[in-house]
Amino acid sequence: MNEEELGRRMYQMQKEKSVEEALERIRTSIGKYWAEISRADHAVISELLGDAWIRMERKEWERCAFTRLAPKDIEKLLDVGHTLRTGGIDRDAAIGDVVELLKKTYD
């Protein structure tokens, strides 16, 4: 594996770890509501968070208080994700919406 491939792999691993930590905080904060969300919707949320992680500066991402996301915020994320998947919004606009939602949680 050359340095470039290693760098890409490390970046991907860091993104996955950050997203998983965010998902854990969300799961903890919304409790039983998380269990009501389908696995497919869990994947939608994970994908959106991963895209937001890529878009945001690390300091911005670290300021996000994922435990402040309420079920209504998760519904907004899912609406964005479903609209994106059906072609009702482009990826850039969708991720912009997600980033704005996450910035509202700043400590």
C-alpha positions in Angstrom: 0.0 0.0 0.0 1.5 3.3 -1.0 1.3 6.5 1.1 -1.6 7.9 -0.9 -3.7 4.8 -0.4 -2.7 4.7 3.3 -3.8 8.3 3.7 -7.1 7.7 2.0 -7.7 4.7 4.2 -6.9 6.5 7.3 -9.2 9.4 6.3 -12.0 6.9 5.7 -11.4 5.2 9.0 -11.4 8.6 10.8 -14.7 9.5 9.1 -16.3 6.2 10.0 -15.2 6.5 13.6 -16.5 10.0 13.9 -19.8 9.1 12.4 -20.2 6.1 14.6 -19.5 8.2 17.7 -22.1 10.7 16.6 -24.6 7.9 16.0 -24.0 6.5 19.5 -24.6 10.0 21.0 -27.8 10.3 19.0 -29.0 6.8 20.0 -28.3 7.5 23.6 -30.1 10.8 23.6 -33.3 9.8 21.7 -33.7 6.5 23.4 -36.6 4.3 22.3 -37.3 6.5 19.3 -34.0 5.2 17.7 -35.4 1.6 17.9 -38.5 2.8 15.9 -36.4 3.9 13.0 -35.7 1.3 10.3 -32.3 0.0 9.5 -32.6 1.6 6.1 -33.2 4.9 7.8 -30.2 4.3 10.1 -28.1 4.0 6.9 -29.6 7.2 5.5 -28.6 9.1 8.7 -25.2 7.5 8.7 -24.6 8.5 5.1 -25.7 12.1 5.7 -23.5 12.4 8.8 -20.6 11.1 6.8 -21.1 13.6 4.0 -21.5 16.4 6.6 -18.2 15.2 8.3 -16.5 15.6 4.9 -17.9 19.1 4.3 -17.3 20.5 7.8 -14.1 21.7 9.3 -13.0 19.3 12.1 -13.5 22.1 14.7 -17.0 22.6 13.5 -17.8 18.9 13.7 -16.3 18.7 17.2 -18.6 21.6 18.3 -21.7 19.6 17.3 -23.7 18.5 20.3 -25.3 15.4 18.8 -27.2 14.7 22.0 -29.2 17.9 21.4 -30.8 16.4 18.3 -34.4 15.6 19.1 -36.6 13.2 17.2 -38.0 16.1 15.1 -34.4 16.8 14.0 -33.9 13.2 13.1 -37.1 13.4 11.0 -35.6 16.4 9.3 -32.5 14.5 8.5 -34.6 11.6 7.1 -36.7 14.0 5.0 -33.5 15.4 3.5 -32.1 11.9 2.9 -35.3 10.6 1.3 -35.6 13.7 -0.9 -32.0 13.3 -1.9 -32.5 9.7 -2.8 -35.6 10.4 -4.9 -33.8 13.2 -6.8 -35.8 16.1 -5.3 -32.7 17.9 -4.1 -29.0 17.7 -5.2 -26.4 16.3 -2.9 -24.7 19.7 -2.3 -27.9 21.3 -1.2 -28.8 18.3 0.9 -25.5 18.3 2.7 -25.8 22.0 3.2 -29.1 21.5 5.0 -27.6 18.8 7.2 -24.6 21.0 8.1 -27.0 23.8 9.0 -29.0 21.5 11.2 -25.9 20.3 13.0 -24.6 23.8 13.5 -27.8 24.6 15.5 -26.6 22.1 18.1 -23.3 23.9 18.9 -22.4 24.2 22.5 
